[in-house]
Amino acid sequence: MSALRRVLLSLWGLVCAGAAVLMAVMLVNSSVAASVINFLDKCFLYNMRQAFIEESGIWLAIIIGLVLLAFGIFCVVVALMPKPVEKKLRVATVEGGAVDIGLTALYNIVKKAAASTQGVKSVEPDLQVKNNGLHVELNIILDSEHSVPQVGNIVSDEVKNQLEAMAGIVPADVRVVVTEVAEQKEEGVTIGN
């Protein structure tokens, strides 16, 4: 979220919370309520006297105040939440700087490398950065006419090679998990009358 949106959201939250506090004060203090209601009646041409001075609309005013307060607090909390930091790996250190690569880029490299292997129908990578490096787990769906150990070794080698060639990273480990072996669909021959 951009800085301007954060500021606007926090201001909106403070306005809503302020309105809720004003409603609470109006419910307790009838002289404040009378002056605010007279001002609002002039501005909005709506008879608010019934909600705050007369007893018939007091519960509606309490509910509206609580909703405004909850919404205001929610807006302020969302605006002040830190934005998520994308994980990245340091690929190289150069004089005066460094070269980093984000996990999203590594995810795309790994997925492309694994999907290019013959026999792999689909792949879902899971990347984790730990102290000893990058850990890759690949959940793949395999064609039924290919050998699971053979394709698993080829996929593992291809992912390692692509990560080293494109990102300069040697992964700590690459695990291949075959989650499903897809059935070959036979083309049915229909015999008509």
DRENDO-540214 format. One line per 3 residues: number of its first residue (from 0); their letters; for each residue x, y, z of N, C-alpha, C, CB. Coordinates in steps of 0.001 Angstrom, whole numbers. Last residue first. Glycine has a CB too. Layout:
N
NUM) A) X:Y:Z:X:Y:Z:X:Y:Z:X:Y:Z ~ ...
//
This chain:
193
192) NGI) -25591:-47056:-34844:-26527:-47950:-35525:-26631:-47535:-36953:-27911:-47944:-34861 ~ -22050:-46798:-34017:-23425:-46299:-34181:-24303:-47290:-34908:-23426:-44982:-34931 ~ -19625:-46971:-31760:-20245:-47758:-32832:-21697:-47335:-32907:-20111:-49314:-32581
189) TVG) -16851:-45038:-31020:-18276:-45248:-30850:-18808:-46004:-32058:-19021:-43902:-30663 ~ -13973:-45353:-29307:-14561:-45563:-30625:-16030:-45853:-30409:-13852:-46729:-31410 ~ -12087:-43120:-27340:-13155:-44089:-27464:-13682:-44162:-28896:-14280:-43747:-26509
186) EEK) -8827:-42871:-26559:-9825:-42327:-27474:-10865:-43408:-27698:-9183:-41859:-28831 ~ -7937:-42789:-23203:-8041:-43538:-24453:-9121:-42927:-25307:-8333:-45029:-24193 ~ -5814:-40858:-21364:-7193:-40961:-21843:-7188:-41703:-23173:-7851:-39549:-21993
183) QEA) -3724:-42014:-18898:-3834:-41666:-20312:-5277:-41851:-20728:-2880:-42530:-21195 ~ -3622:-40601:-15633:-4055:-41672:-16528:-4082:-41158:-17950:-5442:-42213:-16120 ~ -899:-39311:-13830:-2103:-39070:-14629:-2373:-40248:-15546:-1965:-37778:-15452
180) VET) -9:-39694:-10664:356:-40202:-11982:-920:-40151:-12806:970:-41673:-11918 ~ 822:-37314:-8154:-189:-38037:-8936:441:-38524:-10231:-1428:-37133:-9233 ~ 2972:-36330:-6837:1701:-36360:-6114:637:-37164:-6843:1203:-34955:-5886
177) VVV) 6176:-36868:-6382:5172:-37152:-7406:3853:-37325:-6676:5539:-38435:-8265 ~ 8468:-34621:-5364:7385:-35453:-4843:6368:-35635:-5961:6724:-34812:-3564 ~ 11789:-33931:-5061:10722:-34103:-6042:9712:-35076:-5452:11277:-34619:-7423
174) RVD) 13900:-31585:-3627:13076:-32779:-3400:11968:-32796:-4430:12489:-32807:-1951 ~ 17001:-30367:-3477:15828:-30350:-4355:15108:-31671:-4146:16225:-30138:-5876 ~ 19073:-28361:-1338:18473:-29627:-1746:17269:-29383:-2640:18067:-30452:-520
171) APV) 20480:-26008:-1695:20907:-26945:-661:20326:-28322:-922:20492:-26448:727 ~ 21257:-24880:-5048:20321:-25140:-3946:20876:-26156:-2955:18986:-25634:-4494 ~ 23337:-22493:-6072:23332:-23944:-5960:22421:-24267:-4781:24797:-24538:-5765
168) IGA) 22859:-19757:-8172:22553:-20353:-6873:22627:-21876:-6996:21144:-19903:-6366 ~ 22847:-18204:-10427:24108:-18384:-9727:23937:-19001:-8356:24809:-17076:-9599 ~ 20614:-17948:-11970:20678:-17136:-10754:22004:-17254:-10016:19565:-17524:-9831
165) MAE) 21011:-19516:-14296:20288:-18243:-14377:20487:-17350:-13158:18823:-18508:-14558 ~ 22622:-21745:-13556:22898:-20985:-14777:22256:-19604:-14755:22410:-21753:-15988 ~ 21509:-22663:-11152:22914:-22264:-11191:23207:-21390:-12404:23816:-23496:-11204
162) LQN) 18890:-23167:-11948:19140:-22228:-10850:20589:-21740:-10865:18819:-22887:-9496 ~ 19364:-25085:-13961:18768:-23785:-14301:18990:-22751:-13209:17277:-23941:-14557 ~ 20465:-27236:-12458:21222:-26609:-13549:20685:-25223:-13884:21185:-27492:-14795
159) KVE) 18353:-27846:-10672:19673:-27437:-10164:20457:-26688:-11231:20475:-28663:-9687 ~ 16390:-28590:-12555:16157:-27454:-11654:17486:-26945:-11102:15209:-27856:-10492 ~ 17611:-30838:-13721:17273:-29674:-14552:17060:-28426:-13695:16012:-29959:-15386
156) DSV) 17816:-32618:-11525:19021:-32122:-12192:18738:-30863:-13000:19604:-33199:-13101 ~ 15047:-33001:-10985:15956:-32483:-9958:17211:-31895:-10586:16336:-33592:-8967 ~ 14178:-34113:-13426:13617:-32848:-12942:14554:-32215:-11919:12216:-33069:-12322
153) ING) 15674:-36506:-13438:15850:-35519:-14515:15348:-34151:-14063:15103:-35966:-15802 ~ 14670:-37792:-11144:16096:-37430:-11223:16338:-36368:-12286:16950:-38671:-11524 ~ 11955:-38077:-11944:12310:-37344:-10722:13761:-36907:-10732:12043:-38199:-9494
150) VQP) 12161:-39716:-14179:11712:-38335:-14366:12060:-37493:-13138:10189:-38288:-14635 ~ 13096:-42066:-12808:13862:-41459:-13902:13472:-40000:-14096:13646:-42240:-15207 ~ 11100:-42689:-10915:12468:-42355:-10478:13268:-41641:-11565:13206:-43621:-10057
147) VSH) 8788:-42998:-12733:8813:-42020:-11652:10247:-41707:-11211:7997:-42529:-10464 ~ 8702:-43252:-16199:9210:-43827:-14962:9338:-42732:-13899:10576:-44524:-15203 ~ 5706:-42681:-18091:7088:-42363:-17741:7444:-42951:-16381:7308:-40843:-17738
144) ESD) 3022:-42957:-18623:3941:-43734:-19456:5412:-43449:-19146:3671:-43448:-20915 ~ 1506:-41242:-17088:1594:-42639:-16662:2593:-43448:-17480:238:-43286:-16748 ~ 2961:-38080:-16271:2269:-38960:-17218:2463:-40405:-16777:2794:-38749:-18678
141) LII) 2673:-36523:-13031:3453:-37198:-14055:2551:-37982:-14998:4481:-38125:-13416 ~ 2840:-33677:-11166:1922:-34681:-11713:2601:-35218:-12960:476:-34078:-12035 ~ 4830:-32702:-8338:4568:-32824:-9769:3510:-33882:-10039:5852:-33163:-10521
138) NLE) 6180:-30505:-6211:5064:-31440:-6281:4650:-31521:-7743:3861:-30993:-5359 ~ 9328:-29884:-5064:8494:-29842:-6259:7424:-30916:-6165:9344:-30029:-7537 ~ 11145:-27838:-2998:10311:-29036:-3042:9365:-28879:-4214:9527:-29258:-1696
135) VHL) 14251:-26555:-2176:13214:-26614:-3193:12469:-27933:-3055:13814:-26460:-4616 ~ 16015:-24283:-281:15452:-25629:-294:14252:-25617:-1237:15042:-26099:1153 ~ 18965:-22440:-155:17642:-22572:-760:17223:-24035:-777:17631:-21990:-2189
132) GNN) 20851:-22322:2973:20582:-22055:1560:19135:-22263:1146:21448:-22919:722 ~ 21162:-22652:5676:22109:-23350:4807:21754:-23216:3330:22170:-24814:5182 ~ 19063:-21166:6770:20451:-20764:7008:21437:-21407:6045:20842:-21103:8416
129) KVQ) 16592:-21064:4121:17038:-21373:5475:18497:-20964:5596:16847:-22889:5809 ~ 13872:-20476:2196:15230:-20005:2435:15552:-20271:3899:15389:-18481:2078 ~ 11956:-22507:106:12197:-22016:1457:13660:-21627:1584:11812:-23082:2521
126) LDP) 9407:-23092:-2254:10778:-22643:-1993:10882:-22122:-564:11205:-21544:-3007 ~ 7678:-25330:-4077:7664:-24704:-2755:9106:-24378:-2417:7004:-25639:-1657 ~ 5980:-25677:-7264:7172:-25582:-6415:6880:-24946:-5058:8246:-24786:-7124
123) EVS) 4154:-27785:-9009:3897:-26735:-8013:5094:-26675:-7071:2562:-27007:-7215 ~ 3423:-28807:-12327:4379:-28712:-11223:3977:-27563:-10312:5828:-28512:-11750 ~ 2169:-31202:-14703:2082:-29937:-13962:3043:-29990:-12785:621:-29664:-13472
120) KVG) 3308:-33240:-16276:2074:-32571:-16708:1873:-31245:-15991:870:-33473:-16465 ~ 6276:-34454:-17415:5701:-33665:-16327:4479:-32924:-16856:6749:-32666:-15737 ~ 7250:-35575:-19730:6500:-36434:-18825:5853:-35692:-17675:7392:-37484:-18284
117) QTS) 10200:-33715:-20042:9207:-34560:-20706:8567:-35500:-19686:9855:-35369:-21863 ~ 10549:-30581:-18490:10938:-31989:-18534:9817:-32823:-19131:11296:-32502:-17128 ~ 9550:-28104:-18125:10131:-28390:-19441:10544:-29852:-19589:11334:-27495:-19682
114) AAA) 8809:-27878:-15498:7736:-28117:-16475:8289:-28471:-17847:6839:-26889:-16586 ~ 11256:-27280:-14283:10605:-28558:-14000:9551:-28887:-15048:9971:-28534:-12611 ~ 11780:-24704:-15333:12745:-25798:-15506:12080:-27155:-15299:13922:-25636:-14528
111) KKV) 9551:-23249:-14477:9823:-23403:-15904:10762:-24577:-16164:10422:-22117:-16472 ~ 9870:-23400:-11681:8668:-23944:-12326:8903:-24187:-13815:7478:-22991:-12130 ~ 12333:-22112:-11303:12158:-23509:-10902:10968:-24132:-11626:11966:-23613:-9377
108) INY) 11749:-19524:-12240:12838:-20304:-12831:12638:-21789:-12551:14203:-19835:-12284 ~ 9660:-18774:-10493:9415:-18871:-11933:10493:-19689:-12638:9341:-17479:-12548 ~ 11040:-18793:-8034:9865:-19653:-8223:9609:-19861:-9720:8609:-19033:-7536
105) LAT) 12864:-16733:-8446:13346:-18110:-8312:12223:-19113:-8530:13974:-18323:-6934 ~ 11068:-14580:-8485:11877:-14876:-9671:12404:-16306:-9616:13049:-13881:-9792 ~ 10098:-14784:-5870:9170:-14881:-6997:9922:-15209:-8279:8380:-13571:-7164
102) LGI) 12293:-14344:-4252:11754:-15697:-4328:10770:-15864:-5479:11081:-16059:-3026 ~ 14710:-12149:-5861:13534:-12432:-5054:13045:-13852:-5239:12432:-11467:-5388 ~ 18137:-11629:-5523:17069:-12153:-6378:15916:-12559:-5473:17565:-13369:-7253
99) DVA) 20700:-9101:-5452:19744:-9982:-4793:18739:-10477:-5814:19029:-9261:-3626 ~ 23865:-7907:-5354:22854:-8382:-6292:21992:-9396:-5556:23504:-9008:-7582 ~ 25220:-4891:-3948:24955:-6327:-3928:23901:-6647:-4978:24493:-6795:-2517
96) GGE) 27875:-2441:-3540:26501:-2913:-3652:26399:-4425:-3614:25884:-2402:-4918 ~ 30561:-1727:-3542:29561:-668:-3461:28126:-1152:-3576:29817:330:-4521 ~ 31559:-4439:-5360:32045:-3253:-4664:30979:-2157:-4704:33370:-2752:-5294
93) VTA) 29119:-7049:-4862:30064:-6296:-5682:30490:-5060:-4904:29439:-5904:-7063 ~ 27999:-10178:-4267:28353:-8922:-3615:29424:-8267:-4474:28853:-9148:-2133 ~ 25208:-12128:-5368:26597:-11678:-5493:26785:-10391:-4717:26988:-11477:-6975
90) VRL) 22811:-13002:-4318:23457:-13774:-5375:24926:-13402:-5484:22752:-13550:-6717 ~ 20844:-13319:-1596:21983:-12558:-2100:22729:-13454:-3075:22921:-12068:-933 ~ 17348:-13703:-1924:18658:-14298:-1690:19735:-13401:-2268:18741:-15710:-2302
87) KKE) 14363:-12661:-227:15282:-12667:-1357:16597:-13290:-929:15504:-11239:-1903 ~ 10948:-12124:530:12227:-12767:806:13069:-12771:-444:12029:-14198:1327 ~ 9317:-9076:872:9553:-10229:27:10923:-10803:357:9451:-9854:-1472
84) VPK) 7498:-8077:3627:8802:-8002:2989:9005:-9271:2164:9942:-7825:4046 ~ 4397:-6408:3886:5162:-7648:3880:6461:-7487:3087:4321:-8789:3295 ~ 4232:-3377:5777:4001:-4106:4545:4891:-5341:4522:4264:-3210:3314
81) PML) 2772:-3120:9029:3946:-3074:8148:3676:-3864:6883:5199:-3624:8865 ~ -158:-1262:9705:484:-2573:9581:1703:-2462:8666:-516:-3631:9033 ~ -1512:1114:9651:-243:1087:10377:472:-263:10305:-481:1446:11815
78) AVV) -3857:591:8260:-2938:1607:7739:-1567:1535:8401:-3526:2995:7935 ~ -5073:-1276:9931:-4645:-1677:8587:-3636:-683:8023:-5858:-1793:7644 ~ -5583:393:12168:-4715:-782:12303:-4196:-1230:10940:-5470:-1938:12989
75) VCF) -7351:2264:11057:-6068:2715:11597:-5095:1539:11710:-6265:3387:12978 ~ -9514:601:10342:-8808:1395:9324:-7432:1829:9816:-9635:2629:8938 ~ -10293:-405:12892:-9846:-1308:11825:-9035:-552:10777:-11053:-2000:11163
72) IGF) -11164:1943:14139:-10003:1223:14679:-9430:280:13625:-10392:432:15954 ~ -13382:2515:12473:-12271:3454:12613:-11013:2784:13124:-12655:4578:13539 ~ -15019:293:12918:-14512:563:11569:-13316:1511:11618:-15623:1159:10684
69) ALL) -15570:630:15658:-14889:-579:15183:-14277:-354:13804:-15868:-1765:15138 ~ -16899:3150:15573:-15684:2977:16353:-14894:1757:15874:-16024:2841:17838 ~ -19126:2554:13968:-18156:3567:13545:-16832:3426:14290:-18727:4967:13763
66) VLG) -20362:654:15631:-19912:271:14287:-18875:1266:13770:-21112:193:13311 ~ -20950:2237:17868:-20049:1097:18006:-19502:637:16654:-20769:-55:18692 ~ -22745:4103:16696:-21489:4543:17307:-20486:3409:17447:-21757:5151:18666
63) III) -24845:2422:15953:-24112:3163:14918:-22763:3630:15461:-24942:4377:14420 ~ -25637:1567:18522:-25158:595:17533:-24346:1289:16441:-26342:-170:16907 ~ -26468:4021:19659:-25391:3235:20287:-24796:2252:19280:-25922:2470:21532
60) ALW) -28575:4715:17947:-27395:5589:18045:-26214:4845:18662:-27719:6844:18881 ~ -30336:2650:18525:-29817:2791:17162:-28570:3660:17156:-30886:3390:16230 ~ -30904:3248:21159:-30184:2001:20842:-29613:2032:19429:-31115:788:20997
57) IGS) -32305:5696:20963:-31015:5646:21642:-30228:4387:21307:-31217:5734:23133 ~ -34768:6389:19905:-33705:5995:18988:-32352:5839:19637:-33601:6981:17901 ~ -36519:7055:22066:-36908:6043:21086:-35762:5574:20194:-38007:6579:20230
54) EEI) -35892:9125:23827:-35464:7769:24170:-35685:6760:23047:-36191:7309:25398 ~ -34632:12164:22466:-35751:11323:22850:-35257:9892:23023:-36889:11395:21798 ~ -32048:12892:21768:-32693:13516:22928:-33870:12682:23398:-33159:14940:22592
51) FAQ) -31197:11253:19628:-30324:11520:20760:-31038:12099:21976:-29249:12448:20340 ~ -33183:10783:17672:-32230:9726:18006:-31476:9997:19300:-31247:9552:16883 ~ -34641:13161:17419:-35337:11957:17872:-34339:10904:18347:-36218:11387:16745
48) RMN) -32868:14967:16323:-33283:15152:17708:-33935:13887:18260:-34245:16333:17821 ~ -32381:14846:13685:-31627:13913:14523:-32044:14005:15992:-30129:14181:14391 ~ -33842:15375:10869:-34223:15536:12262:-33525:14479:13114:-35754:15444:12423
45) YLF) -31965:16972:8417:-32468:15701:8921:-32746:15880:10402:-31454:14530:8665 ~ -30417:18833:6997:-31879:18858:6919:-32491:17522:7340:-32324:19208:5499 ~ -27712:19155:7265:-28195:17987:6519:-29712:17906:6385:-27706:16746:7178
42) CKD) -27292:21637:8637:-26449:21225:7503:-27113:20146:6645:-25104:20714:8013 ~ -29238:21821:10638:-29100:22922:9677:-28330:22470:8432:-28384:24123:10335 ~ -28750:19454:12000:-30074:19673:11403:-30015:20787:10369:-31114:20013:12491
39) LFN) -26172:19915:12932:-26384:18900:11899:-27743:19044:11226:-26256:17510:12498 ~ -26708:21964:14850:-25783:22200:13736:-26034:21206:12603:-24321:22097:14217 ~ -28468:20599:16565:-28918:21815:15873:-28023:22124:14674:-28932:23012:16843
36) IVS) -26719:18594:17434:-27913:18247:16658:-28452:19462:15918:-28998:17665:17572 ~ -24853:20072:18873:-24416:19307:17694:-25609:18982:16816:-23692:18005:18113 ~ -26510:21125:20928:-25802:22029:20014:-25331:21300:18752:-24601:22668:20726
33) AAV) -27538:18766:22122:-28453:19764:21553:-27726:20680:20576:-29103:20597:22670 ~ -25216:17472:23022:-26066:16842:22015:-26966:17869:21353:-26908:15730:22640 ~ -24369:19213:24970:-23517:19009:23782:-24363:18423:22663:-22302:18068:24104
30) SSN) -26557:18805:26687:-26301:20154:26165:-25381:20092:24942:-25674:21052:27262 ~ -26513:16078:27384:-27608:16570:26542:-27354:17985:26012:-28909:16548:27326 ~ -24158:13706:27465:-24317:15121:27773:-25365:15728:26836:-22960:15871:27646
27) VLM) -24395:11062:26489:-24224:11323:27916:-24568:12759:28279:-22801:11016:28336 ~ -24669:11168:23759:-25609:10336:24512:-25554:10644:26011:-25312:8851:24271 ~ -22526:12771:23050:-23881:13284:22847:-24913:12470:23613:-24225:13288:21367
24) VAM) -20428:11048:23548:-20563:12258:24362:-21966:12816:24241:-19531:13317:23944 ~ -20944:9198:21500:-20984:8772:22904:-21149:9970:23831:-19707:7995:23268 ~ -20549:10775:19250:-21878:10193:19499:-22006:9747:20947:-22138:9001:18554
21) LVA) -17831:11316:19553:-18787:12419:19608:-20199:11900:19876:-18755:13221:18298 ~ -16852:8722:19115:-16656:9357:20428:-17629:10515:20599:-15195:9855:20588 ~ -17572:8416:16424:-18113:7503:17437:-17976:8100:18836:-17397:6140:17371
18) AGA) -16057:10422:15245:-17520:10494:15160:-18163:9589:16202:-18002:10105:13751 ~ -13504:9385:15781:-13916:10663:16368:-15425:10831:16339:-13256:11821:15633 ~ -13569:7100:14171:-13454:6933:15621:-13867:8218:16337:-12011:6540:16011
15) CVL) -13730:8402:11652:-14802:7495:12098:-14763:7299:13613:-14682:6130:11389 ~ -11302:9830:11693:-12584:10551:11559:-13734:9674:12051:-12829:10978:10079 ~ -9454:7723:11840:-9540:8675:12952:-10841:9475:12906:-8343:9627:12927
12) GWL) -9932:6503:9359:-10167:5767:10596:-10298:6687:11788:-9056:4782:10837 ~ -9098:8564:7669:-10493:8119:7625:-10838:7343:8890:-10751:7248:6375 ~ -6372:8597:8358:-7219:9774:8617:-8691:9400:8625:-6966:10863:7565
9) SLL) -5622:6044:7451:-5536:6344:8882:-6354:7580:9233:-4076:6546:9300 ~ -6108:6378:4714:-6844:5363:5461:-6788:5634:6957:-6288:3973:5160 ~ -4268:8416:4092:-5709:8640:3906:-6535:7637:4705:-6076:8549:2418
6) VRR) -1852:7084:4693:-2214:8315:5398:-3714:8560:5298:-1435:9518:4827 ~ -1963:4948:2865:-1871:4681:4302:-2307:5909:5107:-429:4275:4685 ~ -1968:6322:437:-3141:5518:818:-3134:5207:2308:-3182:4209:14
3) LAS) 602:7434:559:-582:8298:512:-1831:7536:924:-765:8883:-893 ~ 2231:5154:503:2237:6011:1691:1001:6915:1730:3515:6865:1725 ~ 594:2192:-833:1427:3388:-934:1278:4252:324:1053:4202:-2195
0) M) 854:-1154:0:0:0:0:910:1230:0:-977:-9:1224
//
